[in-house]
Amino acid sequence: MHSDIYFAKRNGTLYTGKICNPYKGEPTAAQTAQRTKFTTARANAKTALADASQRAAYLTAFKSQRKYRDFNGYVFAMEYAKL
């Protein structure tokens, strides 16, 4: 069960908010597909971070780019792009 409260961190400040009109119906086929893709990418990123050689390769690539500030977020984005 999820809460109607969300947390967001922007520029080092933590904000909270409340979802005003949460959707209560069953997820559509597109939503289910998106969730599956996200879950798969998350699992692939976790596996890649656990493997020392893949982690080293990702770390080298992470240090040479400027778009992502968080290493874990970078690895997730790269794995997500493969799907």
C-alpha positions in Angstrom: 0.0 0.0 0.0 1.4 3.4 -1.0 1.0 6.7 0.7 -0.5 9.8 -0.8 2.6 11.7 0.3 5.7 12.1 -1.8 9.2 13.4 -1.2 11.4 15.2 -3.7 14.9 16.5 -3.2 15.8 19.5 -5.3 19.1 21.4 -5.0 19.8 19.8 -1.6 16.4 20.8 -0.2 13.8 18.1 0.7 10.2 18.9 -0.3 7.1 17.0 0.6 3.7 17.0 -1.1 0.4 15.2 -1.3 -1.0 13.6 -4.4 -4.3 15.4 -4.9 -6.3 12.9 -7.0 -4.6 9.5 -7.0 -5.7 7.0 -9.7 -7.5 4.1 -8.1 -8.2 1.9 -11.2 -6.4 -1.1 -12.5 -3.2 -0.3 -14.5 -3.6 -0.2 -18.3 -1.5 -2.5 -20.5 0.8 0.4 -21.3 1.3 1.1 -17.6 2.0 -2.5 -16.9 4.5 -2.7 -19.7 6.3 0.5 -18.4 6.4 -0.9 -14.9 7.9 -4.2 -16.2 10.5 -2.3 -18.2 11.4 -0.2 -15.2 11.7 -3.3 -13.0 13.8 -5.1 -15.5 16.2 -2.1 -15.9 16.5 -1.8 -12.1 17.4 -5.5 -11.8 19.9 -5.3 -14.7 21.5 -2.2 -13.1 21.8 -4.0 -9.7 23.4 -7.0 -11.5 25.8 -4.7 -13.4 26.9 -2.9 -10.2 27.5 -6.2 -8.5 29.9 -7.3 -11.2 33.3 -5.7 -10.7 34.3 -5.5 -14.4 31.0 -4.0 -15.5 31.1 -1.6 -12.5 34.6 -0.4 -13.5 33.5 0.1 -17.1 30.4 2.1 -16.0 32.5 4.1 -13.6 35.0 5.1 -16.3 32.1 6.1 -18.6 30.4 8.0 -15.8 33.5 10.1 -15.1 33.7 11.1 -18.7 30.2 12.5 -19.0 28.4 15.5 -17.5 24.7 14.7 -17.8 24.3 12.5 -14.7 25.5 13.5 -11.2 24.6 10.2 -9.5 26.5 7.1 -10.4 23.6 4.7 -9.6 21.2 6.9 -11.7 23.7 6.8 -14.6 23.9 3.0 -14.5 20.1 2.7 -14.3 19.7 5.1 -17.3 22.2 3.1 -19.4 20.5 -0.2 -18.6 17.1 1.4 -19.2 18.2 2.6 -22.6 19.2 -0.9 -23.6 15.6 -2.1 -23.3 
